[in-house]
Amino acid sequence: MEHKVLASVLAALFYGLSSMLVMTVNKSVLTIYKFPSFQFVGIGQMVATLIILRVGKSLQIIHFPDLQWDMFWKVFPLPLIYLFNLLSGLGGTQRLSLPMFTVLRRFSILFTMVGEASILHKHSSRIVTLIVLSMIGGSVIAASNDLAFDSIGYMMVLVNDVCTAGNGVYIKKRLESKELGKYGLMFYNALFMLPVAVAVSSLSGDMQKVAEFTLWSDRWFVIQFFITSTIGFVLIWSTVVCTSVNSPLTTTVVGCLKNVVITYFGMVFGGDYIYSTVNFVGVTISVIGSLAYTFAKLFEMRSPERSEPTLTLRPV
């Protein structure tokens, strides 16, 4: 049990730190450098994922099944969820300040709970449900006093919330089958959606904007663009690892805990946050709820060990 707890904590830390880094670098590329296409950033992340996994498979460091004619249906609907999750997250990062982006991301927890209950038939305890509802309540309070409202940005983040929940639930469902494994899911999600992303980017005129971007000769921009492409793979990997070791809900809430740090960092150093008392109180309520959830899940992980000698089964 102690090893299981340690593995769960390490997986959660790996995901949280990776997610924090990718959000910070994405924000720098899209906002500070004003890169014109979040879709092209997503394409860069897909290409890097394919290259890294293919090289790893060739060197026999990792293993996943070869491409088969029915592979798309084996991973469906994950490729579509993956694409919308990636693009909506990057789009929301570009249009909203970090504090408001992270506040709206709290809704992904609620959507994950609904998905776990309806698809995995896994129900959260009453105390966890109340804690999550308190986090959502804080998010609503904070969002009710947004002084820099952006309807498109809000829509993108809410789509991202739904996709994050769906991605976590379906990854857990596919990993339980043991057929593709986490690397296979990562590889084929990117492989099937890369042509779609390139087509959408070309038809929308983004490719032309990227070609005309004037900072390709800027060394620091190129370095950060390379980082945001490769760290995207690390984020996807850490998401799959955290979900397989823990649960979709845990992965989602770890992401929100990371967002707490990003939120206060953005308030102080972001430069685009407009302070209000109502907003700050709402964020703080969500922070307290996030911390309470962490302790509640740790307690639930340890409780079977204590009650094992008198374990009884009852219908849920």
WOZIFEN-V916441 format. One line per field, one symbol per residue. ss: DSSP state (~ for helix, > for strand, _ for the rest). phi: phi as a letter, one per 40 degrees, with the letter a starting at -180 (. if undefined). burial: 1 if it has 24 or more other C-alpha atoms within 12 Angstrom, else 0. A space follows every 50 residues. Layout:
ss=???
phi=???
burial=???
This chain:
ss=_~~~~~~~~~~~~~~~~~~~~~~~~~~~~~~~_____~~~~~~~~~~~~~ ~~~~~~~~____________~~~~~__~~~~~~~~~~~~~~~~~~__~~~ ~~~~__~~~~~~~~~~~~~~_____~~~~~~~~~~~~~~~~~~_______ ~~~~~~~~~~~~~~~~~~~~~~~~~~____~~~~~~~~~~~~~~~~~~~~ ~~~__~~~~~~_______~~~~~~~~~~~~~~~~~~~~~~~~~~~__~~~ ~~~~~~~~~~~~~~~~~~~~______~~~~~~~~~~~~~~~~~~~~~~~~ ~~~~~~~~~~______
phi=.ccccccccccccdcccccccccccdccccbccfccbccccccdcccccc cccccccccgcbbacccbcbcdccbccddccdcccccccccccccbcddc ccccccccccccccccccbcfbbcccccccccccccdcccccccbccbcb cccdcccccccccccccccccccccccgcbgcccccccdccccccccccc ccccgcccccccccbccccccccccccccccccccccccccccccbadcc dccddcccccccccccccbcgbcbcacccccccccccccccccdcccccc cccccccddbcbbacc
burial=00000001101111111111111111111110001111111111111111 01110000000001100000100111111111111111111111111111 11111111111111110001000100011011111111111110010000 00110111111111111111111110000111111111111111011100 10000110000000000000100111111111111111111111111111 11111111111111011000011110001111111111111111011000 1000000000000000
